[in-house]
Amino acid sequence: MIAQTGSGNIQNMEKISLTALAREQLELARSHNSGRSARTVYGGHEHSLRQTLIALTGGNGLDEHDAPEEATLYVVTGRVRLGDGTSHWEGSAGDLIVIPKTRHDLAALEDSVVLLTVLQSVGPYA
């Protein structure tokens, strides 16, 4: 779909069903030994915003890793725990967690799907 903005710029618009993608990614996670699956739904290296749908089976997660400059985690389905070594935050379907700017990990307390939104630098010096 193409839409015209108030300034006259033309943009491509795309509608994505997170519900359908969440089901698909969770099925893939259940079939992988790692218990996880991910798909970038928007952005990538050429964009400053990246959104990735991550599916985790209960008891699996992401090991401790560095934090991006700015990021949020929206829980699409299930329950997760985000921890930074000193504190932890639990989220369930519909919750939005602002990711701390410290090293952190993510654990699925049950089969879960989250939408990770990251603001990243782009360009030759990124």
Chimera marker file (.cmm) of the C-alpha trace (Angstrom):
<marker_set name="trace">
<marker id="1" x="0.000" y="0.000" z="0.000" r="1" g="1" b="0" radius="0.5"/>
<marker id="2" x="1.248" y="3.491" z="-0.792" r="1" g="1" b="0" radius="0.5"/>
<marker id="3" x="0.170" y="6.458" z="1.298" r="1" g="1" b="0" radius="0.5"/>
<marker id="4" x="0.765" y="10.164" z="0.976" r="1" g="1" b="0" radius="0.5"/>
<marker id="5" x="1.802" y="12.042" z="4.116" r="1" g="1" b="0" radius="0.5"/>
<marker id="6" x="0.711" y="15.553" z="5.023" r="1" g="1" b="0" radius="0.5"/>
<marker id="7" x="4.004" y="16.887" z="3.646" r="1" g="1" b="0" radius="0.5"/>
<marker id="8" x="3.344" y="15.256" z="0.271" r="1" g="1" b="0" radius="0.5"/>
<marker id="9" x="5.924" y="12.500" z="0.716" r="1" g="1" b="0" radius="0.5"/>
<marker id="10" x="4.909" y="9.069" z="-0.509" r="1" g="1" b="0" radius="0.5"/>
<marker id="11" x="5.656" y="6.120" z="1.766" r="1" g="1" b="0" radius="0.5"/>
<marker id="12" x="5.166" y="2.387" z="1.434" r="1" g="1" b="0" radius="0.5"/>
<marker id="13" x="2.988" y="1.001" z="4.184" r="1" g="1" b="0" radius="0.5"/>
<marker id="14" x="2.919" y="-2.593" z="5.272" r="1" g="1" b="0" radius="0.5"/>
<marker id="15" x="0.618" y="-4.412" z="7.661" r="1" g="1" b="0" radius="0.5"/>
<marker id="16" x="2.084" y="-7.388" z="9.530" r="1" g="1" b="0" radius="0.5"/>
<marker id="17" x="0.098" y="-9.792" z="11.698" r="1" g="1" b="0" radius="0.5"/>
<marker id="18" x="2.203" y="-10.237" z="14.834" r="1" g="1" b="0" radius="0.5"/>
<marker id="19" x="-0.312" y="-12.814" z="16.047" r="1" g="1" b="0" radius="0.5"/>
<marker id="20" x="0.253" y="-15.047" z="13.010" r="1" g="1" b="0" radius="0.5"/>
<marker id="21" x="4.028" y="-14.527" z="13.068" r="1" g="1" b="0" radius="0.5"/>
<marker id="22" x="4.111" y="-15.278" z="16.801" r="1" g="1" b="0" radius="0.5"/>
<marker id="23" x="2.360" y="-18.616" z="16.249" r="1" g="1" b="0" radius="0.5"/>
<marker id="24" x="4.753" y="-19.455" z="13.400" r="1" g="1" b="0" radius="0.5"/>
<marker id="25" x="7.891" y="-18.536" z="15.362" r="1" g="1" b="0" radius="0.5"/>
<marker id="26" x="6.737" y="-20.418" z="18.466" r="1" g="1" b="0" radius="0.5"/>
<marker id="27" x="6.219" y="-23.572" z="16.390" r="1" g="1" b="0" radius="0.5"/>
<marker id="28" x="9.745" y="-23.156" z="14.988" r="1" g="1" b="0" radius="0.5"/>
<marker id="29" x="11.146" y="-22.646" z="18.503" r="1" g="1" b="0" radius="0.5"/>
<marker id="30" x="9.435" y="-25.827" z="19.681" r="1" g="1" b="0" radius="0.5"/>
<marker id="31" x="11.102" y="-27.768" z="16.863" r="1" g="1" b="0" radius="0.5"/>
<marker id="32" x="14.643" y="-26.415" z="17.487" r="1" g="1" b="0" radius="0.5"/>
<marker id="33" x="17.020" y="-27.868" z="20.088" r="1" g="1" b="0" radius="0.5"/>
<marker id="34" x="17.746" y="-24.325" z="21.322" r="1" g="1" b="0" radius="0.5"/>
<marker id="35" x="14.069" y="-23.742" z="22.103" r="1" g="1" b="0" radius="0.5"/>
<marker id="36" x="14.106" y="-20.403" z="20.327" r="1" g="1" b="0" radius="0.5"/>
<marker id="37" x="13.449" y="-18.769" z="16.987" r="1" g="1" b="0" radius="0.5"/>
<marker id="38" x="13.579" y="-15.163" z="15.767" r="1" g="1" b="0" radius="0.5"/>
<marker id="39" x="12.587" y="-13.105" z="12.764" r="1" g="1" b="0" radius="0.5"/>
<marker id="40" x="13.225" y="-9.452" z="11.995" r="1" g="1" b="0" radius="0.5"/>
<marker id="41" x="9.848" y="-7.955" z="11.139" r="1" g="1" b="0" radius="0.5"/>
<marker id="42" x="11.048" y="-4.412" z="10.441" r="1" g="1" b="0" radius="0.5"/>
<marker id="43" x="14.359" y="-2.720" z="9.823" r="1" g="1" b="0" radius="0.5"/>
<marker id="44" x="17.799" y="-4.178" z="9.690" r="1" g="1" b="0" radius="0.5"/>
<marker id="45" x="21.243" y="-2.788" z="8.995" r="1" g="1" b="0" radius="0.5"/>
<marker id="46" x="19.952" y="-0.046" z="6.688" r="1" g="1" b="0" radius="0.5"/>
<marker id="47" x="17.452" y="1.349" z="9.240" r="1" g="1" b="0" radius="0.5"/>
<marker id="48" x="17.872" y="3.070" z="12.594" r="1" g="1" b="0" radius="0.5"/>
<marker id="49" x="14.918" y="1.117" z="14.033" r="1" g="1" b="0" radius="0.5"/>
<marker id="50" x="14.855" y="-2.679" z="14.155" r="1" g="1" b="0" radius="0.5"/>
<marker id="51" x="12.005" y="-4.856" z="15.425" r="1" g="1" b="0" radius="0.5"/>
<marker id="52" x="12.571" y="-8.562" z="15.955" r="1" g="1" b="0" radius="0.5"/>
<marker id="53" x="10.005" y="-11.145" z="16.996" r="1" g="1" b="0" radius="0.5"/>
<marker id="54" x="11.634" y="-13.681" z="19.342" r="1" g="1" b="0" radius="0.5"/>
<marker id="55" x="9.964" y="-16.944" z="20.366" r="1" g="1" b="0" radius="0.5"/>
<marker id="56" x="11.250" y="-18.886" z="23.377" r="1" g="1" b="0" radius="0.5"/>
<marker id="57" x="9.979" y="-22.138" z="24.825" r="1" g="1" b="0" radius="0.5"/>
<marker id="58" x="9.532" y="-22.284" z="28.601" r="1" g="1" b="0" radius="0.5"/>
<marker id="59" x="12.830" y="-22.646" z="30.454" r="1" g="1" b="0" radius="0.5"/>
<marker id="60" x="14.914" y="-21.262" z="27.576" r="1" g="1" b="0" radius="0.5"/>
<marker id="61" x="16.165" y="-17.757" z="26.982" r="1" g="1" b="0" radius="0.5"/>
<marker id="62" x="18.984" y="-15.479" z="25.964" r="1" g="1" b="0" radius="0.5"/>
<marker id="63" x="22.221" y="-15.468" z="27.957" r="1" g="1" b="0" radius="0.5"/>
<marker id="64" x="23.574" y="-12.246" z="29.431" r="1" g="1" b="0" radius="0.5"/>
<marker id="65" x="24.524" y="-9.752" z="26.729" r="1" g="1" b="0" radius="0.5"/>
<marker id="66" x="25.260" y="-6.048" z="26.269" r="1" g="1" b="0" radius="0.5"/>
<marker id="67" x="22.377" y="-3.609" z="26.006" r="1" g="1" b="0" radius="0.5"/>
<marker id="68" x="21.758" y="-1.445" z="22.961" r="1" g="1" b="0" radius="0.5"/>
<marker id="69" x="21.536" y="2.318" z="23.445" r="1" g="1" b="0" radius="0.5"/>
<marker id="70" x="17.723" y="2.209" z="23.531" r="1" g="1" b="0" radius="0.5"/>
<marker id="71" x="15.405" y="-0.793" z="23.440" r="1" g="1" b="0" radius="0.5"/>
<marker id="72" x="12.029" y="-2.066" z="24.576" r="1" g="1" b="0" radius="0.5"/>
<marker id="73" x="10.566" y="-5.536" z="24.910" r="1" g="1" b="0" radius="0.5"/>
<marker id="74" x="6.843" y="-6.049" z="24.263" r="1" g="1" b="0" radius="0.5"/>
<marker id="75" x="5.462" y="-9.372" z="25.487" r="1" g="1" b="0" radius="0.5"/>
<marker id="76" x="3.139" y="-10.705" z="22.783" r="1" g="1" b="0" radius="0.5"/>
<marker id="77" x="2.316" y="-14.018" z="24.506" r="1" g="1" b="0" radius="0.5"/>
<marker id="78" x="3.497" y="-15.888" z="27.591" r="1" g="1" b="0" radius="0.5"/>
<marker id="79" x="5.602" y="-14.705" z="30.540" r="1" g="1" b="0" radius="0.5"/>
<marker id="80" x="9.261" y="-13.666" z="30.615" r="1" g="1" b="0" radius="0.5"/>
<marker id="81" x="11.827" y="-12.427" z="33.112" r="1" g="1" b="0" radius="0.5"/>
<marker id="82" x="14.443" y="-9.812" z="32.198" r="1" g="1" b="0" radius="0.5"/>
<marker id="83" x="17.340" y="-9.530" z="34.655" r="1" g="1" b="0" radius="0.5"/>
<marker id="84" x="20.446" y="-7.376" z="34.926" r="1" g="1" b="0" radius="0.5"/>
<marker id="85" x="22.276" y="-9.176" z="37.728" r="1" g="1" b="0" radius="0.5"/>
<marker id="86" x="20.875" y="-7.034" z="40.545" r="1" g="1" b="0" radius="0.5"/>
<marker id="87" x="17.213" y="-6.627" z="39.583" r="1" g="1" b="0" radius="0.5"/>
<marker id="88" x="14.678" y="-8.449" z="37.466" r="1" g="1" b="0" radius="0.5"/>
<marker id="89" x="11.413" y="-7.555" z="35.819" r="1" g="1" b="0" radius="0.5"/>
<marker id="90" x="8.663" y="-9.973" z="34.891" r="1" g="1" b="0" radius="0.5"/>
<marker id="91" x="6.333" y="-9.331" z="31.999" r="1" g="1" b="0" radius="0.5"/>
<marker id="92" x="3.266" y="-11.092" z="30.652" r="1" g="1" b="0" radius="0.5"/>
<marker id="93" x="1.204" y="-10.691" z="27.490" r="1" g="1" b="0" radius="0.5"/>
<marker id="94" x="0.545" y="-7.014" z="26.831" r="1" g="1" b="0" radius="0.5"/>
<marker id="95" x="3.408" y="-5.693" z="29.004" r="1" g="1" b="0" radius="0.5"/>
<marker id="96" x="6.105" y="-3.367" z="27.666" r="1" g="1" b="0" radius="0.5"/>
<marker id="97" x="9.488" y="-3.472" z="29.408" r="1" g="1" b="0" radius="0.5"/>
<marker id="98" x="12.067" y="-0.733" z="28.870" r="1" g="1" b="0" radius="0.5"/>
<marker id="99" x="15.387" y="-2.567" z="28.671" r="1" g="1" b="0" radius="0.5"/>
<marker id="100" x="18.039" y="-1.205" z="31.065" r="1" g="1" b="0" radius="0.5"/>
<marker id="101" x="21.296" y="0.102" z="29.589" r="1" g="1" b="0" radius="0.5"/>
<marker id="102" x="23.218" y="-2.622" z="31.417" r="1" g="1" b="0" radius="0.5"/>
<marker id="103" x="24.122" y="-6.215" z="30.605" r="1" g="1" b="0" radius="0.5"/>
<marker id="104" x="21.025" y="-8.360" z="30.953" r="1" g="1" b="0" radius="0.5"/>
<marker id="105" x="19.502" y="-11.740" z="30.192" r="1" g="1" b="0" radius="0.5"/>
<marker id="106" x="16.043" y="-12.931" z="29.231" r="1" g="1" b="0" radius="0.5"/>
<marker id="107" x="14.287" y="-16.096" z="30.422" r="1" g="1" b="0" radius="0.5"/>
<marker id="108" x="10.974" y="-17.539" z="29.245" r="1" g="1" b="0" radius="0.5"/>
<marker id="109" x="8.942" y="-18.617" z="32.275" r="1" g="1" b="0" radius="0.5"/>
<marker id="110" x="6.578" y="-20.383" z="29.845" r="1" g="1" b="0" radius="0.5"/>
<marker id="111" x="6.351" y="-20.573" z="26.050" r="1" g="1" b="0" radius="0.5"/>
<marker id="112" x="6.579" y="-16.911" z="25.055" r="1" g="1" b="0" radius="0.5"/>
<marker id="113" x="6.916" y="-14.523" z="22.146" r="1" g="1" b="0" radius="0.5"/>
<marker id="114" x="8.334" y="-11.007" z="22.525" r="1" g="1" b="0" radius="0.5"/>
<marker id="115" x="8.840" y="-8.093" z="20.159" r="1" g="1" b="0" radius="0.5"/>
<marker id="116" x="12.258" y="-6.505" z="20.650" r="1" g="1" b="0" radius="0.5"/>
<marker id="117" x="12.501" y="-2.920" z="19.379" r="1" g="1" b="0" radius="0.5"/>
<marker id="118" x="16.010" y="-1.465" z="19.137" r="1" g="1" b="0" radius="0.5"/>
<marker id="119" x="17.232" y="1.974" z="18.096" r="1" g="1" b="0" radius="0.5"/>
<marker id="120" x="20.586" y="1.512" z="16.427" r="1" g="1" b="0" radius="0.5"/>
<marker id="121" x="23.124" y="3.733" z="14.724" r="1" g="1" b="0" radius="0.5"/>
<marker id="122" x="23.291" y="3.625" z="10.942" r="1" g="1" b="0" radius="0.5"/>
<marker id="123" x="25.807" y="4.851" z="8.438" r="1" g="1" b="0" radius="0.5"/>
<marker id="124" x="29.498" y="4.316" z="7.748" r="1" g="1" b="0" radius="0.5"/>
<marker id="125" x="30.579" y="5.086" z="11.336" r="1" g="1" b="0" radius="0.5"/>
<marker id="126" x="27.941" y="2.982" z="13.105" r="1" g="1" b="0" radius="0.5"/>
<link id1="1" id2="2" r="1" g="1" b="0" radius="0.2"/>
<link id1="2" id2="3" r="1" g="1" b="0" radius="0.2"/>
<link id1="3" id2="4" r="1" g="1" b="0" radius="0.2"/>
<link id1="4" id2="5" r="1" g="1" b="0" radius="0.2"/>
<link id1="5" id2="6" r="1" g="1" b="0" radius="0.2"/>
<link id1="6" id2="7" r="1" g="1" b="0" radius="0.2"/>
<link id1="7" id2="8" r="1" g="1" b="0" radius="0.2"/>
<link id1="8" id2="9" r="1" g="1" b="0" radius="0.2"/>
<link id1="9" id2="10" r="1" g="1" b="0" radius="0.2"/>
<link id1="10" id2="11" r="1" g="1" b="0" radius="0.2"/>
<link id1="11" id2="12" r="1" g="1" b="0" radius="0.2"/>
<link id1="12" id2="13" r="1" g="1" b="0" radius="0.2"/>
<link id1="13" id2="14" r="1" g="1" b="0" radius="0.2"/>
<link id1="14" id2="15" r="1" g="1" b="0" radius="0.2"/>
<link id1="15" id2="16" r="1" g="1" b="0" radius="0.2"/>
<link id1="16" id2="17" r="1" g="1" b="0" radius="0.2"/>
<link id1="17" id2="18" r="1" g="1" b="0" radius="0.2"/>
<link id1="18" id2="19" r="1" g="1" b="0" radius="0.2"/>
<link id1="19" id2="20" r="1" g="1" b="0" radius="0.2"/>
<link id1="20" id2="21" r="1" g="1" b="0" radius="0.2"/>
<link id1="21" id2="22" r="1" g="1" b="0" radius="0.2"/>
<link id1="22" id2="23" r="1" g="1" b="0" radius="0.2"/>
<link id1="23" id2="24" r="1" g="1" b="0" radius="0.2"/>
<link id1="24" id2="25" r="1" g="1" b="0" radius="0.2"/>
<link id1="25" id2="26" r="1" g="1" b="0" radius="0.2"/>
<link id1="26" id2="27" r="1" g="1" b="0" radius="0.2"/>
<link id1="27" id2="28" r="1" g="1" b="0" radius="0.2"/>
<link id1="28" id2="29" r="1" g="1" b="0" radius="0.2"/>
<link id1="29" id2="30" r="1" g="1" b="0" radius="0.2"/>
<link id1="30" id2="31" r="1" g="1" b="0" radius="0.2"/>
<link id1="31" id2="32" r="1" g="1" b="0" radius="0.2"/>
<link id1="32" id2="33" r="1" g="1" b="0" radius="0.2"/>
<link id1="33" id2="34" r="1" g="1" b="0" radius="0.2"/>
<link id1="34" id2="35" r="1" g="1" b="0" radius="0.2"/>
<link id1="35" id2="36" r="1" g="1" b="0" radius="0.2"/>
<link id1="36" id2="37" r="1" g="1" b="0" radius="0.2"/>
<link id1="37" id2="38" r="1" g="1" b="0" radius="0.2"/>
<link id1="38" id2="39" r="1" g="1" b="0" radius="0.2"/>
<link id1="39" id2="40" r="1" g="1" b="0" radius="0.2"/>
<link id1="40" id2="41" r="1" g="1" b="0" radius="0.2"/>
<link id1="41" id2="42" r="1" g="1" b="0" radius="0.2"/>
<link id1="42" id2="43" r="1" g="1" b="0" radius="0.2"/>
<link id1="43" id2="44" r="1" g="1" b="0" radius="0.2"/>
<link id1="44" id2="45" r="1" g="1" b="0" radius="0.2"/>
<link id1="45" id2="46" r="1" g="1" b="0" radius="0.2"/>
<link id1="46" id2="47" r="1" g="1" b="0" radius="0.2"/>
<link id1="47" id2="48" r="1" g="1" b="0" radius="0.2"/>
<link id1="48" id2="49" r="1" g="1" b="0" radius="0.2"/>
<link id1="49" id2="50" r="1" g="1" b="0" radius="0.2"/>
<link id1="50" id2="51" r="1" g="1" b="0" radius="0.2"/>
<link id1="51" id2="52" r="1" g="1" b="0" radius="0.2"/>
<link id1="52" id2="53" r="1" g="1" b="0" radius="0.2"/>
<link id1="53" id2="54" r="1" g="1" b="0" radius="0.2"/>
<link id1="54" id2="55" r="1" g="1" b="0" radius="0.2"/>
<link id1="55" id2="56" r="1" g="1" b="0" radius="0.2"/>
<link id1="56" id2="57" r="1" g="1" b="0" radius="0.2"/>
<link id1="57" id2="58" r="1" g="1" b="0" radius="0.2"/>
<link id1="58" id2="59" r="1" g="1" b="0" radius="0.2"/>
<link id1="59" id2="60" r="1" g="1" b="0" radius="0.2"/>
<link id1="60" id2="61" r="1" g="1" b="0" radius="0.2"/>
<link id1="61" id2="62" r="1" g="1" b="0" radius="0.2"/>
<link id1="62" id2="63" r="1" g="1" b="0" radius="0.2"/>
<link id1="63" id2="64" r="1" g="1" b="0" radius="0.2"/>
<link id1="64" id2="65" r="1" g="1" b="0" radius="0.2"/>
<link id1="65" id2="66" r="1" g="1" b="0" radius="0.2"/>
<link id1="66" id2="67" r="1" g="1" b="0" radius="0.2"/>
<link id1="67" id2="68" r="1" g="1" b="0" radius="0.2"/>
<link id1="68" id2="69" r="1" g="1" b="0" radius="0.2"/>
<link id1="69" id2="70" r="1" g="1" b="0" radius="0.2"/>
<link id1="70" id2="71" r="1" g="1" b="0" radius="0.2"/>
<link id1="71" id2="72" r="1" g="1" b="0" radius="0.2"/>
<link id1="72" id2="73" r="1" g="1" b="0" radius="0.2"/>
<link id1="73" id2="74" r="1" g="1" b="0" radius="0.2"/>
<link id1="74" id2="75" r="1" g="1" b="0" radius="0.2"/>
<link id1="75" id2="76" r="1" g="1" b="0" radius="0.2"/>
<link id1="76" id2="77" r="1" g="1" b="0" radius="0.2"/>
<link id1="77" id2="78" r="1" g="1" b="0" radius="0.2"/>
<link id1="78" id2="79" r="1" g="1" b="0" radius="0.2"/>
<link id1="79" id2="80" r="1" g="1" b="0" radius="0.2"/>
<link id1="80" id2="81" r="1" g="1" b="0" radius="0.2"/>
<link id1="81" id2="82" r="1" g="1" b="0" radius="0.2"/>
<link id1="82" id2="83" r="1" g="1" b="0" radius="0.2"/>
<link id1="83" id2="84" r="1" g="1" b="0" radius="0.2"/>
<link id1="84" id2="85" r="1" g="1" b="0" radius="0.2"/>
<link id1="85" id2="86" r="1" g="1" b="0" radius="0.2"/>
<link id1="86" id2="87" r="1" g="1" b="0" radius="0.2"/>
<link id1="87" id2="88" r="1" g="1" b="0" radius="0.2"/>
<link id1="88" id2="89" r="1" g="1" b="0" radius="0.2"/>
<link id1="89" id2="90" r="1" g="1" b="0" radius="0.2"/>
<link id1="90" id2="91" r="1" g="1" b="0" radius="0.2"/>
<link id1="91" id2="92" r="1" g="1" b="0" radius="0.2"/>
<link id1="92" id2="93" r="1" g="1" b="0" radius="0.2"/>
<link id1="93" id2="94" r="1" g="1" b="0" radius="0.2"/>
<link id1="94" id2="95" r="1" g="1" b="0" radius="0.2"/>
<link id1="95" id2="96" r="1" g="1" b="0" radius="0.2"/>
<link id1="96" id2="97" r="1" g="1" b="0" radius="0.2"/>
<link id1="97" id2="98" r="1" g="1" b="0" radius="0.2"/>
<link id1="98" id2="99" r="1" g="1" b="0" radius="0.2"/>
<link id1="99" id2="100" r="1" g="1" b="0" radius="0.2"/>
<link id1="100" id2="101" r="1" g="1" b="0" radius="0.2"/>
<link id1="101" id2="102" r="1" g="1" b="0" radius="0.2"/>
<link id1="102" id2="103" r="1" g="1" b="0" radius="0.2"/>
<link id1="103" id2="104" r="1" g="1" b="0" radius="0.2"/>
<link id1="104" id2="105" r="1" g="1" b="0" radius="0.2"/>
<link id1="105" id2="106" r="1" g="1" b="0" radius="0.2"/>
<link id1="106" id2="107" r="1" g="1" b="0" radius="0.2"/>
<link id1="107" id2="108" r="1" g="1" b="0" radius="0.2"/>
<link id1="108" id2="109" r="1" g="1" b="0" radius="0.2"/>
<link id1="109" id2="110" r="1" g="1" b="0" radius="0.2"/>
<link id1="110" id2="111" r="1" g="1" b="0" radius="0.2"/>
<link id1="111" id2="112" r="1" g="1" b="0" radius="0.2"/>
<link id1="112" id2="113" r="1" g="1" b="0" radius="0.2"/>
<link id1="113" id2="114" r="1" g="1" b="0" radius="0.2"/>
<link id1="114" id2="115" r="1" g="1" b="0" radius="0.2"/>
<link id1="115" id2="116" r="1" g="1" b="0" radius="0.2"/>
<link id1="116" id2="117" r="1" g="1" b="0" radius="0.2"/>
<link id1="117" id2="118" r="1" g="1" b="0" radius="0.2"/>
<link id1="118" id2="119" r="1" g="1" b="0" radius="0.2"/>
<link id1="119" id2="120" r="1" g="1" b="0" radius="0.2"/>
<link id1="120" id2="121" r="1" g="1" b="0" radius="0.2"/>
<link id1="121" id2="122" r="1" g="1" b="0" radius="0.2"/>
<link id1="122" id2="123" r="1" g="1" b="0" radius="0.2"/>
<link id1="123" id2="124" r="1" g="1" b="0" radius="0.2"/>
<link id1="124" id2="125" r="1" g="1" b="0" radius="0.2"/>
<link id1="125" id2="126" r="1" g="1" b="0" radius="0.2"/>
</marker_set>
